[in-house]
Amino acid sequence: MPKFTKIDAHWMSIALKLARNGRFSTMPNPNVGCVIVDKNGNLIGQGYHQKAGQGHAEVNALLDAGFIPHQHNAMRQRDPLFQPVTSGATAYVTLEPCSHTGKTPPCAIALIEAQIARVVIASVDSNPEVMNKGIALLQDAGIQVDTGLMGAEAQKLNTAFNFRMTYNKPWVIVKLATSIDGKTALQDGQSKWITGPKSRVNVQLERACSCAILSGADTVIADNPKLNVRIDELPEFASSLFQQRAAQPVRVIIDGQNRLHNNYQIFQDEHKVMVFNAQHNPLLTANNIEQIQVALVDPKGNQTTQPRQYLDLQAIMHVLAEKQINRVWTETGAALSGALLSVNLVNELIVYQAPMLLGSNARSAVNIGQLTSLRQAIKTEFEEVTQVGSDLKIRLLIKS
């Protein structure tokens, strides 16, 4: 394990802060930040990855330092003694530089061309196309590579991306807005508003960080929501960063009984909606709709042709992963939330809890059926508890 200095930690903390700026716009790519420090200890370049298909963090930092990547050979032909401004510098990067050509050339090659002397990497890339290959490429070029500085913080920046790469499933978050006694609405369905306005703004931030917003046909029929990010409700910093994405999160709707049609608000804009069903629905003809068929299963997860329809939630998640969806934000009713929890597809709960009591007849947050033993309980652990306006925001991780 390399020994890192306080100065190393200082520069990496800046790179991590830069990486966080990408959380609204980089999907499906990970969040990455990079700073470049010359041999005299001066910051000469910094950057972060802003959007898939555009420059990666290392390239943006090199450009900021005054070095144009991937033009090195042409410069050397004109001047054999050419030394870039970045020669001998140290690059601090939150994620292993890529080594393959995708939509952009490899960042490891750009660092080699820039004659970087040392690269400090917070975390190794979980993408099999990159894992350890970028490090090997740098080391083969004679560059000192040190890994693991503030690695836990860097991993946390890309929890959903890393999970998809490892398990071929997206990271699923179920959002609940409840009273202090765990209810989401009165018995007649009244729920506007249990939580306060600051919680609702916070929901917009969470939506903006997500690749997809998932719901069910019940919610679409009952509430007729748009399930989009309301840009005018975002704080100014988030609004400008989210608009770099130039797209809304994909809306994902589960409709096992083909109850939906074009007239719902969610189908009235140009932004993409995926509808999962068992059979093609001829009533859904809007241009923004992609229909995807999956098998029916019974409540225990076995394939079935019985009249009661339950779409295969595991299959749906694998389809979403194949479509490079990392983070799924779920806003739905108690039945679908409970179904996702029951088949171990939920990674995280975010509960906005309002300081009110709704009583025993009010609607519960999730329906996981009747348990006969405490051993059947779904265990969680507190990750974070913060106050948002008059409400509590409780972030819970599901114990595996």
C-alpha positions as CSV (number, residue, x, y, z in Angstrom):
1,M,0.0,0.0,0.0
2,P,1.6,3.3,-1.0
3,K,2.1,6.0,1.6
4,F,0.2,9.1,0.8
5,T,0.9,12.6,2.1
6,K,-1.5,15.3,3.4
7,I,-0.8,17.1,0.1
8,D,-1.9,14.0,-1.9
9,A,-5.1,14.0,0.1
10,H,-5.7,17.7,-0.5
11,W,-5.5,17.3,-4.2
12,M,-7.6,14.2,-4.3
13,S,-10.3,15.9,-2.2
14,I,-10.5,18.6,-4.9
15,A,-10.8,15.9,-7.6
16,L,-13.6,14.2,-5.7
17,K,-15.4,17.5,-5.3
18,L,-15.1,18.0,-9.1
19,A,-16.4,14.5,-9.8
20,R,-19.6,15.2,-7.8
21,N,-20.5,17.9,-10.4
22,G,-21.1,15.1,-12.9
23,R,-23.8,13.3,-10.9
24,F,-26.6,15.0,-12.8
25,S,-25.3,14.4,-16.3
26,T,-22.7,11.6,-16.9
27,M,-25.0,8.6,-17.0
28,P,-24.5,5.9,-18.0
29,N,-20.8,6.7,-17.4
30,P,-19.3,7.0,-13.9
31,N,-18.6,10.3,-12.1
32,V,-14.9,11.2,-12.4
33,G,-12.7,14.2,-11.4
34,C,-9.1,15.0,-12.1
35,V,-6.6,17.6,-11.1
36,I,-3.0,18.1,-12.4
37,V,-0.2,19.4,-10.3
38,D,3.2,20.4,-11.7
39,K,6.5,19.3,-10.3
40,N,6.6,22.5,-8.2
41,G,3.3,21.6,-6.5
42,N,1.2,24.1,-8.4
43,L,-2.3,23.3,-9.7
44,I,-2.2,23.7,-13.5
45,G,-5.3,21.9,-14.6
46,Q,-8.6,20.5,-13.4
47,G,-11.7,19.0,-14.9
48,Y,-14.5,16.5,-14.5
49,H,-16.5,14.2,-16.9
50,Q,-19.6,16.1,-17.8
51,K,-21.5,14.0,-20.3
52,A,-21.2,10.6,-22.0
53,G,-19.6,11.0,-25.4
54,Q,-17.7,14.1,-24.3
55,G,-14.3,14.5,-22.8
56,H,-13.4,12.5,-19.8
57,A,-12.1,14.1,-16.6
58,E,-8.4,13.5,-17.5
59,V,-8.8,15.0,-20.9
60,N,-10.6,18.1,-19.6
61,A,-7.9,18.6,-16.9
62,L,-5.2,18.3,-19.5
63,L,-6.9,20.8,-21.8
64,D,-7.3,23.1,-18.8
65,A,-3.5,22.8,-18.2
66,G,-2.9,23.8,-21.8
67,F,-2.1,20.4,-23.3
68,I,-4.2,19.1,-26.2
69,P,-4.4,15.3,-26.0
70,H,-3.9,13.0,-28.9
71,Q,-1.9,15.5,-31.0
72,H,1.4,14.6,-29.4
73,N,3.0,12.9,-32.5
74,A,2.2,15.9,-34.7
75,M,3.9,18.2,-32.1
76,R,7.0,16.0,-31.9
77,Q,7.3,15.9,-35.7
78,R,7.4,19.7,-35.8
79,D,9.7,20.0,-32.8
80,P,11.6,16.8,-31.6
81,L,12.5,18.6,-28.4
82,F,8.9,19.5,-27.6
83,Q,8.0,19.1,-23.9
84,P,4.4,19.7,-22.9
85,V,3.6,22.0,-20.0
86,T,2.4,18.9,-18.1
87,S,5.8,17.1,-18.4
88,G,6.7,15.7,-15.0
89,A,3.4,16.5,-13.4
90,T,1.2,14.4,-11.1
91,A,-2.4,13.6,-12.0
92,Y,-4.9,12.9,-9.3
93,V,-7.9,11.1,-10.6
94,T,-10.9,9.6,-8.8
95,L,-11.2,6.6,-11.1
96,E,-8.8,4.5,-13.1
97,P,-8.1,6.1,-16.5
98,C,-9.8,4.2,-19.4
99,S,-7.6,2.2,-21.7
100,H,-10.0,1.4,-24.5
101,T,-11.5,3.5,-27.3
102,G,-15.2,4.0,-26.9
103,K,-16.9,7.3,-27.9
104,T,-13.6,9.0,-27.0
105,P,-9.9,7.9,-27.2
106,P,-8.2,6.3,-24.1
107,C,-7.4,8.6,-21.2
108,A,-4.4,6.5,-20.2
109,I,-2.8,7.3,-23.6
110,A,-3.5,11.0,-23.1
111,L,-1.7,11.0,-19.8
112,I,1.2,9.2,-21.3
113,E,1.4,11.7,-24.2
114,A,1.3,14.5,-21.7
115,Q,4.4,13.1,-20.0
116,I,2.7,12.8,-16.7
117,A,5.2,11.4,-14.2
118,R,2.9,10.1,-11.5
119,V,-0.8,9.2,-11.5
120,V,-2.7,8.8,-8.1
121,I,-5.9,6.9,-8.5
122,A,-8.6,6.7,-5.9
123,S,-10.4,3.6,-7.1
124,V,-10.0,0.9,-9.7
125,D,-12.7,0.9,-12.5
126,S,-15.3,-1.9,-12.0
127,N,-15.9,-2.0,-15.7
128,P,-14.3,-5.3,-17.0
129,E,-13.2,-3.5,-20.2
130,V,-11.0,-1.2,-18.1
131,M,-10.3,-2.9,-14.7
132,N,-6.5,-2.7,-14.1
133,K,-5.9,-2.3,-17.8
134,G,-5.5,1.5,-17.5
135,I,-3.1,1.1,-14.6
136,A,-1.0,-1.5,-16.6
137,L,-0.8,0.8,-19.6
138,L,0.5,3.7,-17.5
139,Q,3.0,1.5,-15.7
140,D,4.2,0.0,-18.9
141,A,5.0,3.6,-20.0
142,G,7.1,4.1,-16.9
143,I,4.6,6.2,-15.0
144,Q,4.4,5.8,-11.2
145,V,0.9,4.7,-10.3
146,D,-0.4,4.8,-6.8
147,T,-3.9,3.6,-6.0
148,G,-6.4,3.6,-3.1
149,L,-6.2,7.2,-1.8
150,M,-9.7,8.1,-0.5
151,G,-10.9,5.0,-2.3
152,A,-14.1,4.6,-0.2
153,E,-15.2,8.1,-1.0
154,A,-14.6,7.5,-4.7
155,Q,-16.5,4.2,-4.7
156,K,-19.4,5.9,-3.0
157,L,-19.6,8.4,-5.9
158,N,-20.3,5.6,-8.3
159,T,-22.3,3.1,-6.2
160,A,-24.9,2.5,-8.9
161,F,-22.4,2.2,-11.7
162,N,-20.3,-0.2,-9.8
163,F,-23.3,-2.3,-8.8
164,R,-24.5,-2.6,-12.5
165,M,-21.0,-3.6,-13.6
166,T,-20.7,-6.2,-10.9
167,Y,-24.2,-7.7,-10.9
168,N,-25.7,-6.8,-14.3
169,K,-28.6,-5.0,-12.4
170,P,-29.3,-1.4,-11.7
171,W,-29.1,0.1,-8.2
172,V,-32.8,0.4,-7.2
173,I,-34.0,3.1,-4.7
174,V,-37.6,3.1,-3.4
175,K,-38.8,6.5,-2.3
176,L,-41.4,6.7,0.3
177,A,-43.2,9.8,1.7
178,T,-44.8,8.9,5.0
179,S,-46.3,10.1,8.2
180,I,-44.5,9.4,11.5
181,D,-46.6,6.3,11.8
182,G,-45.5,5.0,8.4
183,K,-48.6,5.9,6.4
184,T,-48.6,7.3,2.8
185,A,-52.2,8.4,2.4
186,L,-55.6,8.5,4.1
187,Q,-57.9,5.5,3.5
188,D,-59.6,7.4,0.7
189,G,-56.2,8.1,-1.0
190,Q,-55.7,11.7,0.0
191,S,-51.9,12.3,0.2
192,K,-51.3,15.9,-1.0
193,W,-49.3,16.9,0.8
194,I,-48.0,14.8,3.7
195,T,-44.4,16.0,3.3
196,G,-43.4,19.6,3.0
197,P,-42.2,21.7,0.0
198,K,-38.5,21.3,0.8
199,S,-38.9,17.5,0.7
200,R,-40.6,17.8,-2.7
201,V,-37.6,19.9,-4.0
202,N,-35.3,17.3,-2.6
203,V,-37.2,14.6,-4.6
204,Q,-36.5,16.6,-7.7
205,L,-32.7,16.5,-6.9
206,E,-32.9,12.7,-6.4
207,R,-34.8,12.3,-9.7
208,A,-32.2,14.4,-11.5
209,C,-29.4,12.1,-10.3
210,S,-31.2,9.0,-11.6
211,C,-31.0,7.3,-15.0
212,A,-34.6,6.1,-14.7
213,I,-37.8,6.8,-12.8
214,L,-39.8,3.7,-12.3
215,S,-43.5,3.4,-11.4
216,G,-46.5,1.1,-12.1
217,A,-49.7,1.4,-14.0
218,D,-51.7,1.9,-10.7
219,T,-49.8,5.1,-10.0
220,V,-50.2,6.4,-13.6
221,I,-53.9,5.7,-13.5
222,A,-54.5,7.1,-10.0
223,D,-52.2,10.2,-10.2
224,N,-51.6,10.8,-13.9
225,P,-48.1,12.1,-13.1
226,K,-45.4,13.3,-15.6
227,L,-42.6,11.6,-13.5
228,N,-40.1,14.1,-14.8
229,V,-37.5,16.4,-13.3
230,R,-39.0,19.9,-12.9
231,I,-36.0,22.0,-13.8
232,D,-37.6,25.2,-12.4
233,E,-37.8,23.6,-9.0
234,L,-34.1,22.6,-8.8
235,P,-31.6,24.8,-7.0
236,E,-29.6,27.0,-9.4
237,F,-26.4,24.9,-9.1
238,A,-28.3,21.7,-9.8
239,S,-30.4,23.2,-12.6
240,S,-27.3,24.2,-14.6
241,L,-25.6,20.9,-14.1
242,F,-28.7,18.8,-15.0
243,Q,-29.2,20.8,-18.2
244,Q,-25.8,19.6,-19.4
245,R,-27.5,16.2,-19.7
246,A,-30.0,17.6,-22.3
247,A,-32.4,14.8,-21.5
248,Q,-34.9,13.6,-18.8
249,P,-34.5,10.4,-16.9
250,V,-36.2,7.5,-18.8
251,R,-39.6,6.8,-17.3
252,V,-40.1,3.1,-16.7
253,I,-43.7,1.9,-16.3
254,I,-44.7,-1.7,-15.3
255,D,-48.1,-2.5,-16.8
256,G,-48.8,-6.2,-16.6
257,Q,-52.5,-5.9,-17.7
258,N,-52.2,-3.4,-20.6
259,R,-54.4,-0.8,-18.8
260,L,-52.6,2.3,-20.2
261,H,-53.2,4.4,-23.2
262,N,-51.8,7.5,-24.9
263,N,-53.9,10.1,-23.0
264,Y,-51.9,10.0,-19.8
265,Q,-49.6,12.9,-19.2
266,I,-46.5,10.7,-19.1
267,F,-46.9,10.0,-22.8
268,Q,-47.6,13.6,-23.8
269,D,-44.0,14.9,-24.0
270,E,-41.0,14.0,-26.2
271,H,-39.1,12.2,-23.5
272,K,-38.6,8.5,-23.5
273,V,-40.9,6.0,-21.7
274,M,-40.3,2.3,-21.5
275,V,-43.4,0.3,-20.8
276,F,-43.0,-3.3,-19.7
277,N,-45.9,-5.7,-20.4
278,A,-46.6,-9.3,-21.2
279,Q,-48.1,-8.5,-24.6
280,H,-47.8,-5.6,-26.9
281,N,-50.4,-2.9,-26.1
282,P,-52.0,-1.5,-29.3
283,L,-53.3,1.5,-27.4
284,L,-49.8,2.8,-26.8
285,T,-48.7,4.4,-30.1
286,A,-47.0,7.7,-29.0
287,N,-43.5,8.1,-30.5
288,N,-41.8,8.3,-27.1
289,I,-42.9,4.9,-26.0
290,E,-40.8,1.7,-26.2
291,Q,-42.8,-1.4,-25.3
292,I,-40.8,-4.4,-23.9
293,Q,-42.3,-7.8,-23.2
294,V,-41.2,-10.0,-20.4
295,A,-42.6,-13.3,-19.0
296,L,-45.4,-13.6,-16.5
297,V,-44.5,-15.2,-13.2
298,D,-46.6,-16.3,-10.2
299,P,-45.9,-14.6,-6.8
300,K,-43.2,-17.1,-6.0
301,G,-41.3,-16.1,-9.2
302,N,-42.1,-19.2,-11.4
303,Q,-43.2,-18.7,-15.0
304,T,-47.0,-19.1,-15.4
305,T,-49.9,-18.6,-17.8
306,Q,-52.4,-18.1,-15.1
307,P,-54.9,-15.2,-15.4
308,R,-53.3,-13.2,-12.5
309,Q,-50.5,-11.3,-14.1
310,Y,-47.2,-10.6,-12.4
311,L,-44.4,-9.4,-14.7
312,D,-40.9,-10.9,-14.0
313,L,-39.2,-8.1,-12.1
314,Q,-35.8,-9.8,-12.2
315,A,-36.0,-9.9,-16.0
316,I,-37.0,-6.2,-16.1
317,M,-34.0,-5.2,-14.1
318,H,-31.7,-7.2,-16.4
319,V,-33.2,-5.4,-19.4
320,L,-32.6,-2.1,-17.7
321,A,-29.0,-3.0,-17.0
322,E,-28.4,-4.0,-20.6
323,K,-29.7,-0.5,-21.6
324,Q,-27.0,0.9,-19.3
325,I,-29.3,2.2,-16.6
326,N,-27.3,2.5,-13.4
327,R,-29.7,4.2,-10.9
328,V,-33.4,3.6,-10.7
329,W,-35.5,5.9,-8.6
330,T,-38.8,4.3,-7.8
331,E,-42.0,6.2,-7.0
332,T,-44.9,3.8,-6.8
333,G,-47.6,2.3,-4.6
334,A,-47.4,-0.1,-1.8
335,A,-48.0,-3.2,-4.0
336,L,-45.1,-2.7,-6.4
337,S,-42.8,-1.4,-3.7
338,G,-43.5,-4.5,-1.7
339,A,-43.1,-6.8,-4.7
340,L,-39.6,-5.3,-5.5
341,L,-38.6,-5.7,-1.8
342,S,-39.9,-9.3,-1.7
343,V,-37.8,-10.4,-4.6
344,N,-34.6,-8.7,-3.3
345,L,-34.4,-6.1,-6.0
346,V,-34.3,-3.0,-3.7
347,N,-30.9,-1.7,-2.6
348,E,-31.9,1.4,-0.8
349,L,-34.9,3.1,0.7
350,I,-35.3,6.9,1.0
351,V,-38.0,7.8,3.4
352,Y,-39.3,11.4,3.7
353,Q,-41.1,11.3,7.1
354,A,-43.4,14.1,8.0
355,P,-44.2,15.0,11.7
356,M,-47.8,13.9,11.6
357,L,-49.9,10.8,12.5
358,L,-52.5,9.5,10.0
359,G,-54.0,6.6,12.1
360,S,-54.5,2.9,11.8
361,N,-56.9,3.1,8.8
362,A,-54.5,5.0,6.6
363,R,-52.6,3.4,3.8
364,S,-49.3,1.7,4.5
365,A,-46.1,2.5,2.7
366,V,-45.3,-1.0,1.4
367,N,-47.1,-4.3,1.1
368,I,-44.8,-7.3,1.8
369,G,-47.6,-9.6,2.9
370,Q,-48.1,-11.1,6.3
371,L,-45.0,-12.3,8.1
372,T,-45.1,-15.2,10.5
373,S,-41.6,-14.8,12.0
374,L,-39.3,-11.9,12.7
375,R,-36.7,-13.8,10.7
376,Q,-38.8,-13.0,7.6
377,A,-38.5,-9.2,8.2
378,I,-36.6,-7.2,5.7
379,K,-33.6,-5.8,7.5
380,T,-32.1,-2.4,6.8
381,E,-29.4,-0.2,8.2
382,F,-29.3,3.6,8.6
383,E,-27.0,5.2,6.1
384,E,-27.9,8.8,6.7
385,V,-30.6,10.9,8.5
386,T,-31.0,14.5,7.7
387,Q,-33.7,17.2,8.3
388,V,-35.2,18.6,5.2
389,G,-37.5,21.5,6.1
390,S,-39.9,20.1,8.7
391,D,-39.4,16.5,7.6
392,L,-36.8,13.8,8.1
393,K,-35.0,12.3,5.2
394,I,-33.9,8.8,6.1
395,R,-31.6,6.9,3.8
396,L,-31.6,3.1,4.5
397,L,-29.5,0.4,2.9
398,I,-31.2,-3.0,2.5
399,K,-29.1,-5.7,4.2
400,S,-28.4,-8.6,1.9
